[in-house]
Amino acid sequence: MFTSAMGLILADNKKISLGELSGPRALSAMPFAGRYRIVDFVLSNMVNSGIKNVGVLTYNKYKSLMDHLGTGAAWSLDRKTDGLHILPPYVNSEATNIAGDEEMAGIIDFLRTSRTTYVIVANSNIVLNTTFDDLIKAHEQNGADITVMYNRDGTKYGSPAYILELDDHGFVKDMLFNPQKSASNKSSLGIICIRRDLLIDLIAKQMAHATSHFGVHSFVKMFDELKVYGYEYNGIAFRINSVKTYFDASMNLIDESIRNDLFWSGEPVYTKVKDEAPTLYFHNAQVSNAIISDGCRIYGSVEESVLFRGVTISKNTTIKNCVIMQDAHISENCHLENVILDKNAIVRPGIRLVGHRDFPVVIGKGAGI
C-alpha cells in the first residue's frame, strides 16, 4: 500500500449542473446508491490506497457536504496529524463569486503542510472502486510530470466530457472537450497524479497569470509543455455529469453484476454511519429487483428502483424505475415511473408521474406535489 501521497478532492464542478438536484447541495454531496454520497467513492479510494492526508476543496453550497464528512471518522481520517481537511473559499456558503487567487492560495497552504511526494487530485463526479497504487507506479515508471486516469467506456456509463488522444508511447498529445467527432475512445476520469512540488509551482504560475479556475483538466491540457501520461482504468466507472447520467448510473446498480463489481470486487466503500431500524414490508407489499435501504415502510409495489433510508410507499401505490431519496413520503393510490424524488419530498394521494428513461421527472428537495 502506497503512502507517499496526499489527496485533493474537488467537491464541485462549475460546468456540471443536475438541475434541482444539485441546487441545494454540492455535486459531491449528491446521494447515491441508497446510502452513500458521490464523494464517498473517491474518498474511500484514497483511504484504501493508504493516503492519510486529504483535502476537500469546496466551492459553495457545502453545508450538507460538511455535515456528511464531519471529522472524517467514517474514513479513519480523524487524526492528530494529517487527516481530513475541508477547504472552503468563503465563510458564506451561499457565495457565488469566488476569487481565483483566494481559492488557489488556500490550496497552496494545504499542500505546503505535507511532506509527501505526490498528490492525487480527483474530481468528485466519478463513481468507481479502485486504489491508486498502480497509478502512482505507472507515473514513476514512465517519468511523467502528470499521469491522468482514463477509460474506454465513457459512452456506456455516462457521456464523456474530455477525450484524450495519446501518442505511441501513451503520452497525451491532444485533449478535446465534448467533441462531436473524435478518433479516440479514451475518456478522462478526472483523476491525476502529480508531484506535490510541481503542483505548487503550477498553481503559483496560474495565480501570477490571474487564472481564476482550478481544475484537473487545466493541468492535463498543458501536454505541450509537460509530459502527461495516460493510465488506463479497466473497471466500472460512472460519470455523473447530468440528470440523465445520474439516473442511468442509479438504474445500472440494479444489475447484480455491476453492483458486485462496484462494491464487492475491490476495497470497501465507507460512508457516514447512520443506524436505522430494518425496513418494514407490510401485508400485500410487492418488491422486485430493487435496492431498499434501512428504515423504509413499504405498503405498495416497488419494481427496479432505488430507495434511500426512511422512505414510505403507501397502499395501492406503484413505484417503477425510480430513485426515491431519504425520508420521502409517497401517499396512497399513486403511480411513479422514471422519477427522481429528492429528500423529504411528499407526493399527495392519487398523483401519477411518468417520465422517460432518458428524461426522468425530477421533484426537488422538500417539494410537495
C-alpha positions as a LaTeX table, in Angstrom:
\begin{tabular}{lrrr}
\hline
Residue & $x$ (\AA) & $y$ (\AA) & $z$ (\AA) \\
\hline
Met1 & 0.00 & 0.00 & 0.00 \\
Phe2 & 1.49 & 3.32 & $-1.13$ \\
Thr3 & 1.60 & 6.08 & 1.45 \\
Ser4 & 3.85 & 8.77 & $-0.03$ \\
Ala5 & 0.89 & 10.68 & $-1.43$ \\
Met6 & $-1.76$ & 13.09 & $-0.26$ \\
Gly7 & $-5.21$ & 13.62 & $-1.74$ \\
Leu8 & $-7.11$ & 16.62 & $-3.05$ \\
Ile9 & $-10.79$ & 16.25 & $-3.97$ \\
Leu10 & $-12.63$ & 18.94 & $-5.93$ \\
Ala11 & $-16.07$ & 18.88 & $-4.34$ \\
Asp12 & $-17.91$ & 20.73 & $-7.09$ \\
Asn13 & $-17.70$ & 21.46 & $-10.80$ \\
Lys14 & $-18.90$ & 24.75 & $-12.23$ \\
Lys15 & $-19.55$ & 23.11 & $-15.62$ \\
Ile16 & $-21.86$ & 20.41 & $-14.24$ \\
Ser17 & $-25.43$ & 21.01 & $-13.15$ \\
Leu18 & $-28.00$ & 18.44 & $-12.08$ \\
Gly19 & $-30.79$ & 20.99 & $-12.05$ \\
Glu20 & $-32.95$ & 20.87 & $-8.93$ \\
Leu21 & $-30.88$ & 18.00 & $-7.55$ \\
Ser22 & $-27.64$ & 20.00 & $-7.29$ \\
Gly23 & $-29.38$ & 23.25 & $-6.42$ \\
Pro24 & $-29.32$ & 22.76 & $-2.62$ \\
Arg25 & $-26.02$ & 20.83 & $-2.41$ \\
Ala26 & $-22.53$ & 20.44 & $-3.83$ \\
Leu27 & $-22.16$ & 17.88 & $-6.61$ \\
Ser28 & $-20.03$ & 15.65 & $-4.40$ \\
Ala29 & $-22.80$ & 15.56 & $-1.77$ \\
Met30 & $-25.34$ & 14.03 & $-4.17$ \\
Pro31 & $-26.93$ & 10.94 & $-2.57$ \\
Phe32 & $-26.19$ & 7.73 & $-4.46$ \\
Ala33 & $-26.95$ & 4.00 & $-4.21$ \\
Gly34 & $-29.36$ & 4.21 & $-1.30$ \\
Arg35 & $-26.96$ & 5.18 & 1.49 \\
Tyr36 & $-23.88$ & 6.88 & 0.02 \\
Arg37 & $-22.83$ & 10.28 & $-1.30$ \\
Ile38 & $-20.80$ & 10.52 & $-4.51$ \\
Val39 & $-17.77$ & 11.82 & $-2.61$ \\
Asp40 & $-17.64$ & 8.57 & $-0.59$ \\
Phe41 & $-16.19$ & 6.66 & $-3.52$ \\
Val42 & $-13.14$ & 8.74 & $-4.39$ \\
Leu43 & $-12.52$ & 9.43 & $-0.68$ \\
Ser44 & $-12.65$ & 5.70 & 0.10 \\
Asn45 & $-10.34$ & 5.02 & $-2.85$ \\
Met46 & $-7.78$ & 7.37 & $-1.35$ \\
Val47 & $-8.05$ & 5.87 & 2.13 \\
Asn48 & $-7.77$ & 2.35 & 0.70 \\
Ser49 & $-4.58$ & 3.49 & $-1.06$ \\
Gly50 & $-3.00$ & 4.39 & 2.27 \\
Ile51 & $-3.48$ & 8.14 & 1.86 \\
Lys52 & $-3.87$ & 9.74 & 5.28 \\
Asn53 & $-3.98$ & 13.43 & 4.36 \\
Val54 & $-6.96$ & 14.51 & 2.24 \\
Gly55 & $-8.21$ & 17.99 & 1.41 \\
Val56 & $-11.71$ & 18.63 & 0.05 \\
Leu57 & $-11.87$ & 21.85 & $-1.95$ \\
Thr58 & $-15.37$ & 23.32 & $-1.80$ \\
Tyr59 & $-16.94$ & 25.99 & $-3.97$ \\
Asn60 & $-20.35$ & 26.80 & $-2.48$ \\
Lys61 & $-23.44$ & 25.11 & $-1.02$ \\
Tyr62 & $-21.19$ & 22.89 & 1.05 \\
Lys63 & $-23.21$ & 22.70 & 4.26 \\
Ser64 & $-24.58$ & 19.19 & 3.57 \\
Leu65 & $-21.13$ & 18.03 & 2.45 \\
Met66 & $-19.51$ & 19.21 & 5.68 \\
Asp67 & $-22.27$ & 17.61 & 7.71 \\
His68 & $-21.71$ & 14.32 & 5.88 \\
Leu69 & $-17.91$ & 14.30 & 6.15 \\
Gly70 & $-17.75$ & 15.57 & 9.72 \\
Thr71 & $-14.33$ & 14.90 & 11.25 \\
Gly72 & $-13.61$ & 12.12 & 8.77 \\
Ala73 & $-14.14$ & 9.40 & 11.38 \\
Ala74 & $-16.04$ & 7.13 & 8.97 \\
Trp75 & $-12.91$ & 7.02 & 6.79 \\
Ser76 & $-10.45$ & 6.81 & 9.74 \\
Leu77 & $-9.29$ & 10.34 & 8.96 \\
Asp78 & $-9.96$ & 11.86 & 12.39 \\
Arg79 & $-6.26$ & 12.04 & 13.19 \\
Lys80 & $-3.94$ & 14.22 & 15.27 \\
Thr81 & $-1.66$ & 14.62 & 12.26 \\
Asp82 & $-2.86$ & 14.85 & 8.66 \\
Gly83 & $-6.47$ & 13.63 & 8.38 \\
Leu84 & $-9.41$ & 15.23 & 6.57 \\
His85 & $-9.40$ & 18.96 & 5.76 \\
Ile86 & $-12.30$ & 20.99 & 4.36 \\
Leu87 & $-11.02$ & 23.89 & 2.27 \\
Pro88 & $-13.89$ & 26.38 & 1.85 \\
Pro89 & $-13.12$ & 29.59 & $-0.10$ \\
Tyr90 & $-15.62$ & 31.72 & 1.82 \\
Val91 & $-17.31$ & 31.78 & 5.21 \\
Asn92 & $-20.64$ & 32.35 & 3.47 \\
Ser93 & $-21.60$ & 29.06 & 1.80 \\
Glu94 & $-24.06$ & 30.85 & $-0.50$ \\
Ala95 & $-21.36$ & 32.97 & $-2.15$ \\
Thr96 & $-21.36$ & 32.70 & $-5.93$ \\
Asn97 & $-18.40$ & 34.85 & $-6.94$ \\
Ile98 & $-15.23$ & 33.09 & $-5.91$ \\
Ala99 & $-11.97$ & 34.95 & $-6.47$ \\
Gly100 & $-9.47$ & 32.60 & $-8.10$ \\
Asp101 & $-6.49$ & 33.85 & $-6.11$ \\
Glu102 & $-8.24$ & 33.19 & $-2.79$ \\
Glu103 & $-9.27$ & 29.71 & $-3.90$ \\
Met104 & $-5.77$ & 28.80 & $-5.08$ \\
Ala105 & $-3.94$ & 30.38 & $-2.14$ \\
Gly106 & $-5.88$ & 28.08 & 0.17 \\
Ile107 & $-4.80$ & 25.07 & $-1.87$ \\
Ile108 & $-1.13$ & 26.07 & $-1.73$ \\
Asp109 & $-1.31$ & 26.49 & 2.04 \\
Phe110 & $-2.76$ & 23.00 & 2.35 \\
Leu111 & $-0.16$ & 21.44 & 0.04 \\
Arg112 & 2.71 & 23.03 & 1.93 \\
Thr113 & 1.64 & 21.41 & 5.20 \\
Ser114 & 2.53 & 17.96 & 3.85 \\
Arg115 & 5.85 & 16.24 & 3.17 \\
Thr116 & 4.51 & 13.65 & 0.75 \\
Thr117 & 5.99 & 13.26 & $-2.71$ \\
Tyr118 & 2.81 & 13.03 & $-4.77$ \\
Val119 & $-0.71$ & 14.39 & $-4.85$ \\
Ile120 & $-3.74$ & 12.58 & $-6.20$ \\
Val121 & $-6.11$ & 15.26 & $-7.49$ \\
Ala122 & $-9.61$ & 14.00 & $-8.28$ \\
Asn123 & $-12.93$ & 15.36 & $-9.43$ \\
Ser124 & $-15.86$ & 14.18 & $-7.34$ \\
Asn125 & $-18.33$ & 13.29 & $-10.10$ \\
Ile126 & $-16.78$ & 9.86 & $-10.77$ \\
Val127 & $-18.08$ & 6.71 & $-9.07$ \\
Leu128 & $-15.56$ & 3.86 & $-9.09$ \\
Asn129 & $-13.84$ & 1.46 & $-6.71$ \\
Thr130 & $-10.07$ & 1.21 & $-7.02$ \\
Thr131 & $-6.79$ & 2.08 & $-5.36$ \\
Phe132 & $-4.21$ & 4.47 & $-6.74$ \\
Asp133 & $-1.12$ & 2.32 & $-6.17$ \\
Asp134 & $-0.84$ & 1.27 & $-9.83$ \\
Leu135 & $-1.49$ & 4.83 & $-10.99$ \\
Ile136 & 1.45 & 6.08 & $-8.93$ \\
Lys137 & 3.68 & 3.22 & $-10.12$ \\
Ala138 & 2.86 & 4.00 & $-13.75$ \\
His139 & 3.59 & 7.67 & $-13.07$ \\
Glu140 & 7.04 & 6.82 & $-11.71$ \\
Gln141 & 7.94 & 4.23 & $-14.32$ \\
Asn142 & 7.13 & 6.49 & $-17.27$ \\
Gly143 & 8.89 & 9.57 & $-15.89$ \\
Ala144 & 5.76 & 11.64 & $-16.34$ \\
Asp145 & 5.09 & 15.08 & $-14.92$ \\
Ile146 & 1.37 & 14.31 & $-14.75$ \\
Thr147 & $-0.45$ & 11.00 & $-15.14$ \\
Val148 & $-4.17$ & 11.09 & $-15.94$ \\
Met149 & $-6.53$ & 8.14 & $-15.46$ \\
Tyr150 & $-8.87$ & 7.30 & $-18.35$ \\
Asn151 & $-11.14$ & 4.51 & $-19.56$ \\
Arg152 & $-12.75$ & 3.45 & $-22.83$ \\
Asp153 & $-16.43$ & 3.01 & $-21.95$ \\
Gly154 & $-17.45$ & 6.60 & $-21.36$ \\
Thr155 & $-20.47$ & 6.39 & $-23.67$ \\
Lys156 & $-21.69$ & 3.26 & $-21.87$ \\
Tyr157 & $-21.68$ & 4.62 & $-18.31$ \\
Gly158 & $-22.14$ & 8.35 & $-18.79$ \\
Ser159 & $-21.31$ & 10.57 & $-21.73$ \\
Pro160 & $-17.62$ & 11.58 & $-21.66$ \\
Ala161 & $-16.57$ & 15.19 & $-21.35$ \\
Tyr162 & $-12.82$ & 15.16 & $-22.02$ \\
Ile163 & $-11.44$ & 12.90 & $-24.77$ \\
Leu164 & $-7.72$ & 12.11 & $-24.76$ \\
Glu165 & $-5.57$ & 11.37 & $-27.79$ \\
Leu166 & $-2.35$ & 9.54 & $-26.94$ \\
Asp167 & 0.86 & 9.01 & $-28.91$ \\
Asp168 & 2.52 & 5.61 & $-29.43$ \\
His169 & 4.20 & 5.84 & $-26.01$ \\
Gly170 & 0.99 & 6.58 & $-24.12$ \\
Phe171 & 1.55 & 10.31 & $-23.62$ \\
Val172 & $-1.25$ & 12.83 & $-24.22$ \\
Lys173 & $-0.93$ & 14.72 & $-27.48$ \\
Asp174 & $-4.37$ & 16.31 & $-27.55$ \\
Met175 & $-7.46$ & 16.73 & $-25.38$ \\
Leu176 & $-10.93$ & 17.63 & $-26.65$ \\
Phe177 & $-13.98$ & 18.75 & $-24.68$ \\
Asn178 & $-17.23$ & 17.07 & $-25.79$ \\
Pro179 & $-16.19$ & 16.73 & $-29.45$ \\
Gln180 & $-18.88$ & 15.85 & $-31.99$ \\
Lys181 & $-16.43$ & 13.51 & $-33.68$ \\
Ser182 & $-13.22$ & 12.02 & $-32.37$ \\
Ala183 & $-10.80$ & 9.32 & $-33.47$ \\
Ser184 & $-10.21$ & 8.38 & $-29.81$ \\
Asn185 & $-12.40$ & 6.46 & $-27.36$ \\
Lys186 & $-10.23$ & 7.32 & $-24.36$ \\
Ser187 & $-12.22$ & 9.35 & $-21.84$ \\
Ser188 & $-10.56$ & 11.11 & $-18.92$ \\
Leu189 & $-11.82$ & 10.10 & $-15.48$ \\
Gly190 & $-10.74$ & 13.39 & $-13.94$ \\
Ile191 & $-8.08$ & 11.85 & $-11.69$ \\
Ile192 & $-4.40$ & 12.76 & $-11.90$ \\
Cys193 & $-1.15$ & 12.00 & $-10.12$ \\
Ile194 & 1.39 & 14.81 & $-9.86$ \\
Arg195 & 4.40 & 15.68 & $-7.73$ \\
Arg196 & 3.45 & 17.93 & $-4.86$ \\
Asp197 & 6.21 & 20.47 & $-5.52$ \\
Leu198 & 5.28 & 20.66 & $-9.20$ \\
Leu199 & 1.63 & 21.22 & $-8.35$ \\
Ile200 & 2.56 & 24.08 & $-6.03$ \\
Asp201 & 4.67 & 25.65 & $-8.80$ \\
Leu202 & 1.87 & 25.29 & $-11.36$ \\
Ile203 & $-0.70$ & 26.85 & $-9.03$ \\
Ala204 & 1.65 & 29.74 & $-8.27$ \\
Lys205 & 2.12 & 30.22 & $-12.01$ \\
Gln206 & $-1.63$ & 30.26 & $-12.56$ \\
Met207 & $-2.06$ & 32.84 & $-9.81$ \\
Ala208 & 0.63 & 35.00 & $-11.40$ \\
His209 & $-1.33$ & 34.89 & $-14.67$ \\
Ala210 & $-4.60$ & 35.72 & $-12.88$ \\
Thr211 & $-6.14$ & 32.36 & $-13.77$ \\
Ser212 & $-9.43$ & 32.12 & $-11.90$ \\
His213 & $-10.19$ & 28.40 & $-12.13$ \\
Phe214 & $-8.55$ & 25.40 & $-10.54$ \\
Gly215 & $-9.36$ & 22.10 & $-12.19$ \\
Val216 & $-7.89$ & 18.72 & $-13.05$ \\
His217 & $-8.07$ & 19.28 & $-16.78$ \\
Ser218 & $-6.45$ & 22.70 & $-16.62$ \\
Phe219 & $-3.26$ & 20.76 & $-15.88$ \\
Val220 & $-3.87$ & 17.92 & $-18.35$ \\
Lys221 & $-4.17$ & 20.43 & $-21.19$ \\
Met222 & $-0.58$ & 21.51 & $-20.50$ \\
Phe223 & 0.60 & 18.48 & $-22.52$ \\
Asp224 & 2.59 & 20.78 & $-24.86$ \\
Glu225 & 4.95 & 21.83 & $-22.06$ \\
Leu226 & 4.71 & 18.89 & $-19.63$ \\
Lys227 & 4.89 & 15.13 & $-20.03$ \\
Val228 & 1.31 & 13.99 & $-19.46$ \\
Tyr229 & 0.90 & 10.22 & $-19.46$ \\
Gly230 & $-2.39$ & 8.34 & $-19.83$ \\
Tyr231 & $-3.10$ & 5.45 & $-17.44$ \\
Glu232 & $-5.99$ & 3.15 & $-18.41$ \\
Tyr233 & $-8.55$ & 2.01 & $-15.85$ \\
Asn234 & $-10.48$ & $-1.14$ & $-16.79$ \\
Gly235 & $-13.10$ & $-1.33$ & $-14.03$ \\
Ile236 & $-16.62$ & 0.10 & $-13.99$ \\
Ala237 & $-16.78$ & 3.87 & $-13.61$ \\
Phe238 & $-19.88$ & 6.07 & $-13.69$ \\
Arg239 & $-19.61$ & 9.70 & $-14.78$ \\
Ile240 & $-22.20$ & 11.88 & $-13.06$ \\
Asn241 & $-22.44$ & 14.99 & $-15.20$ \\
Ser242 & $-26.18$ & 15.41 & $-15.83$ \\
Val243 & $-29.56$ & 14.32 & $-14.51$ \\
Lys244 & $-29.62$ & 11.57 & $-17.16$ \\
Thr245 & $-26.20$ & 10.14 & $-16.21$ \\
Tyr246 & $-27.15$ & 10.22 & $-12.52$ \\
Phe247 & $-30.40$ & 8.39 & $-13.23$ \\
Asp248 & $-28.71$ & 5.88 & $-15.56$ \\
Ala249 & $-25.98$ & 5.15 & $-13.00$ \\
Ser250 & $-28.60$ & 4.57 & $-10.30$ \\
Met251 & $-30.59$ & 2.21 & $-12.54$ \\
Asn252 & $-27.44$ & 0.33 & $-13.57$ \\
Leu253 & $-26.82$ & $-0.54$ & $-9.92$ \\
Ile254 & $-29.88$ & $-2.79$ & $-10.01$ \\
Asp255 & $-27.84$ & $-5.11$ & $-12.25$ \\
Glu256 & $-26.26$ & $-7.52$ & $-9.76$ \\
Ser257 & $-23.05$ & $-7.98$ & $-11.79$ \\
Ile258 & $-22.46$ & $-4.22$ & $-11.93$ \\
Arg259 & $-23.28$ & $-3.81$ & $-8.25$ \\
Asn260 & $-20.91$ & $-6.62$ & $-7.29$ \\
Asp261 & $-18.14$ & $-5.14$ & $-9.43$ \\
Leu262 & $-18.52$ & $-1.73$ & $-7.82$ \\
Phe263 & $-18.97$ & $-2.78$ & $-4.18$ \\
Trp264 & $-17.63$ & $-6.29$ & $-3.69$ \\
Ser265 & $-14.77$ & $-6.88$ & $-6.13$ \\
Gly266 & $-12.41$ & $-4.34$ & $-4.60$ \\
Glu267 & $-11.89$ & $-2.45$ & $-1.35$ \\
Pro268 & $-14.70$ & $-1.31$ & 0.98 \\
Val269 & $-16.63$ & 1.88 & 0.27 \\
Tyr270 & $-17.01$ & 3.85 & 3.50 \\
Thr271 & $-19.72$ & 6.35 & 4.37 \\
Lys272 & $-21.21$ & 8.16 & 7.34 \\
Val273 & $-22.83$ & 5.62 & 9.65 \\
Lys274 & $-26.50$ & 6.16 & 10.36 \\
Asp275 & $-28.29$ & 3.38 & 12.21 \\
Glu276 & $-31.90$ & 2.74 & 11.28 \\
Ala277 & $-34.45$ & 0.06 & 12.06 \\
Pro278 & $-34.87$ & $-2.59$ & 9.34 \\
Thr279 & $-37.31$ & $-1.89$ & 6.54 \\
Leu280 & $-40.89$ & $-2.99$ & 7.22 \\
Tyr281 & $-42.71$ & $-4.86$ & 4.45 \\
Phe282 & $-46.41$ & $-4.83$ & 5.21 \\
His283 & $-49.14$ & $-7.19$ & 4.05 \\
Asn284 & $-49.67$ & $-7.02$ & 0.24 \\
Ala285 & $-46.34$ & $-5.23$ & $-0.30$ \\
Gln286 & $-44.61$ & $-6.34$ & $-3.52$ \\
Val287 & $-40.91$ & $-5.68$ & $-4.15$ \\
Ser288 & $-38.86$ & $-6.99$ & $-7.05$ \\
Asn289 & $-35.34$ & $-6.25$ & $-8.27$ \\
Ala290 & $-34.88$ & $-3.16$ & $-6.12$ \\
Ile291 & $-32.34$ & $-1.62$ & $-3.74$ \\
Ile292 & $-34.07$ & $-0.82$ & $-0.44$ \\
Ser293 & $-32.24$ & 0.92 & 2.40 \\
Asp294 & $-32.98$ & 0.71 & 6.13 \\
Gly295 & $-35.90$ & 2.41 & 7.81 \\
Cys296 & $-38.36$ & 2.25 & 4.90 \\
Arg297 & $-42.06$ & 1.35 & 5.20 \\
Ile298 & $-43.40$ & $-0.49$ & 2.16 \\
Tyr299 & $-47.14$ & $-1.00$ & 1.79 \\
Gly300 & $-47.35$ & $-0.85$ & $-2.03$ \\
Ser301 & $-45.38$ & $-2.11$ & $-5.03$ \\
Val302 & $-41.72$ & $-1.34$ & $-5.81$ \\
Glu303 & $-40.04$ & $-2.53$ & $-9.01$ \\
Glu304 & $-36.50$ & $-1.86$ & $-10.30$ \\
Ser305 & $-35.99$ & 1.18 & $-8.10$ \\
Val306 & $-33.56$ & 2.60 & $-5.54$ \\
Leu307 & $-34.99$ & 3.67 & $-2.19$ \\
Phe308 & $-32.95$ & 5.58 & 0.37 \\
Arg309 & $-33.47$ & 5.49 & 4.15 \\
Gly310 & $-36.81$ & 6.29 & 5.72 \\
Val311 & $-38.94$ & 6.22 & 2.56 \\
Thr312 & $-42.65$ & 5.46 & 2.86 \\
Ile313 & $-44.52$ & 3.78 & $-0.01$ \\
Ser314 & $-48.23$ & 3.77 & 0.85 \\
Lys315 & $-51.01$ & 1.32 & $-0.03$ \\
Asn316 & $-52.07$ & 0.83 & $-3.65$ \\
Thr317 & $-49.04$ & 2.82 & $-4.82$ \\
Thr318 & $-46.69$ & 1.61 & $-7.57$ \\
Ile319 & $-43.08$ & 2.70 & $-7.93$ \\
Lys320 & $-41.21$ & 1.61 & $-11.06$ \\
Asn321 & $-37.76$ & 2.67 & $-12.30$ \\
Cys322 & $-37.47$ & 5.42 & $-9.69$ \\
Val323 & $-34.88$ & 6.92 & $-7.36$ \\
Ile324 & $-36.55$ & 7.90 & $-4.09$ \\
Met325 & $-34.29$ & 9.76 & $-1.66$ \\
Gln326 & $-34.25$ & 9.88 & 2.12 \\
Asp327 & $-37.47$ & 10.44 & 4.10 \\
Ala328 & $-39.63$ & 10.94 & 1.03 \\
His329 & $-43.31$ & 10.08 & 1.52 \\
Ile330 & $-45.49$ & 8.76 & $-1.30$ \\
Ser331 & $-49.18$ & 8.63 & $-0.43$ \\
Glu332 & $-51.86$ & 6.12 & $-1.39$ \\
Asn333 & $-53.06$ & 5.38 & $-4.94$ \\
Cys334 & $-50.04$ & 6.92 & $-6.67$ \\
His335 & $-48.10$ & 5.73 & $-9.71$ \\
Leu336 & $-44.49$ & 6.89 & $-10.24$ \\
Glu337 & $-42.37$ & 5.72 & $-13.15$ \\
Asn338 & $-38.97$ & 7.07 & $-14.24$ \\
Val339 & $-38.98$ & 9.64 & $-11.43$ \\
Ile340 & $-36.26$ & 11.08 & $-9.17$ \\
Leu341 & $-37.76$ & 12.21 & $-5.87$ \\
Asp342 & $-35.39$ & 14.25 & $-3.71$ \\
Lys343 & $-35.07$ & 14.19 & 0.07 \\
Asn344 & $-38.16$ & 14.99 & 2.21 \\
Ala345 & $-40.42$ & 15.33 & $-0.83$ \\
Ile346 & $-44.11$ & 14.47 & $-0.42$ \\
Val347 & $-46.39$ & 13.04 & $-3.10$ \\
Arg348 & $-50.07$ & 13.50 & $-2.24$ \\
Pro349 & $-52.75$ & 10.83 & $-2.80$ \\
Gly350 & $-53.74$ & 9.90 & $-6.35$ \\
Ile351 & $-50.78$ & 11.53 & $-8.11$ \\
Arg352 & $-49.49$ & 9.95 & $-11.34$ \\
Leu353 & $-45.98$ & 10.89 & $-12.55$ \\
Val354 & $-44.49$ & 9.17 & $-15.60$ \\
Gly355 & $-41.21$ & 10.25 & $-17.15$ \\
His356 & $-39.00$ & 8.75 & $-19.84$ \\
Arg357 & $-35.83$ & 6.76 & $-19.16$ \\
Asp358 & $-33.83$ & 9.48 & $-20.94$ \\
Phe359 & $-35.83$ & 12.33 & $-19.36$ \\
Pro360 & $-36.86$ & 11.37 & $-15.83$ \\
Val361 & $-39.23$ & 13.58 & $-13.86$ \\
Val362 & $-37.32$ & 15.40 & $-11.09$ \\
Ile363 & $-39.04$ & 16.56 & $-7.90$ \\
Gly364 & $-36.86$ & 18.83 & $-5.78$ \\
Lys365 & $-35.86$ & 18.59 & $-2.14$ \\
Gly366 & $-38.74$ & 19.13 & 0.28 \\
Ala367 & $-41.26$ & 19.68 & $-2.51$ \\
Gly368 & $-44.91$ & 18.75 & $-2.20$ \\
Ile369 & $-46.98$ & 17.71 & $-5.19$ \\
\hline
\end{tabular}
